[in-house]
Amino acid sequence: MTRTQRIGLWVAGSIVGLLAVLFVVAIIIAQSDWFHNYVREKIVSVTEESTGGKVDLASFDFDWTHLRATLTDFVIHGTEPAGAAPLLYAKTVIVELKLLASLKQYIDIRSLTVDTPKANIIVYPDGTTNVPAPKVKKPSDKSGLETVVDLAIGKFDLHNGYLAFAQQKIPINAQGQNLRAQLDYNVATRGYQGTLNINPLMFAYAGKPPLNIVVNIPIVLQRDSIQISDAKIYTPESQLVVNASMTDMKAPKTTARVNGRLALAELKRVTGIKISPQAGQRLPGVVNTDLNITMDPNRIELTSARLTLGGSNVEASGALKDPSGNGAVQFRATLNATELGRIFELPQQPEGIVQANGNAKLVGSGTAVSS
């Protein structure tokens, strides 16, 4: 064996020995109270710094063999008054960590499970909310942006949650994988901008069957506004592009445009509407949509709407709701009655083409149509 070979063998053996020592040391450290407290403090401090809120929890447990942290009665307090429900509460939060995720990141989140989360967003009379600003230092770069949330979660699971926004409760259940949320905090405007990506997301609302969804949402959160630009929402058979903005949180004003295609087969699973199994095969199975709508507390305005299904199309515009609680919508429709009767399996199979133009007056929960 040459001198060079002996040196190479010695170096290789030293590296293997060093790795073995580091492995043993890592196991010892992972079992220590110091590491247990470090993980707890890290979770709390990162959460408080990135949200600007105050974290409380009833108990914390860390299973070093699976790198699993379990937090019970996890609470994030915003700026809500004493006695009010907190900004976020979760009965249980389970975080599974992944060490040495990359050269730039020593620790990552393998999975996140949240049981019974309750989010509570309060809108105060001046239009502000109980969502606090993050605790960040002013960055040195000219952009004024500092990343305060940069999550890469391999899998997440959310059970039995609801969002309360201005006293409106929305029940949510979701399961997903590969969540990526990156929000940058702008010190100058005191707002966030970033993206939310989930692939896939199994989302269920109000007890309906879940849909498998892919989500990509560019979002800007300002002190008193929310903006979404070219958000893409896909399912195996449908796709939508959403542009929306909400301003003046005291009296929210929303403008939204939704365009894309919706598969009748998926609408049937979610809503229970009776649709022929031939839809999408021998019969048209996709509704093409282009909706423009504006809303404020007193009015819902359909700026324009166009729906197309096979040989049928409907165009409409007008007020769905005015300050009196009523509405009036103008419409133009061309309906292929033969096709629609077969798609929706109507008991009396209509025939022919129907042309309809007129006004629909919405009075409370009723509708009156005039042509």
Buried (B, 14 or more C-beta within 10 A) or exposed (E): EEEEEEEEEEEEEEEEEEEEEEEEEEEEEBEEEEBBEEBBEEBBEEBBBBBBBBBEBEEBEBEBEEBBBBBBEBBBBBBBEEEEBBBBBBBBBBBBBBEEBEEEEEEBBBBBBBBEBBBBBBBEEEBBBBBBBBBBEEBEEEEBBBBBBEBBBBBBBBBEBBBBBEEEEEEBBBBBBBBBBBBBBBBEEEBBBBBBBBBBBBBBEEEEEBBBBBBBBBBBBBEBBBBBEEBBBBBEBBBBBBBBBBBBBBEBBBBBBBBBBBBBBBBBBBEEEEBBEEBBEEBBBBBBBBBBBEBBEEBBBBEEBBBBBBBBBBBBBBBBBBEEEBBBBEBBBBBBBBBBBBBBEEEEEBEEEEEEEEEBBBEEEEEEEEE
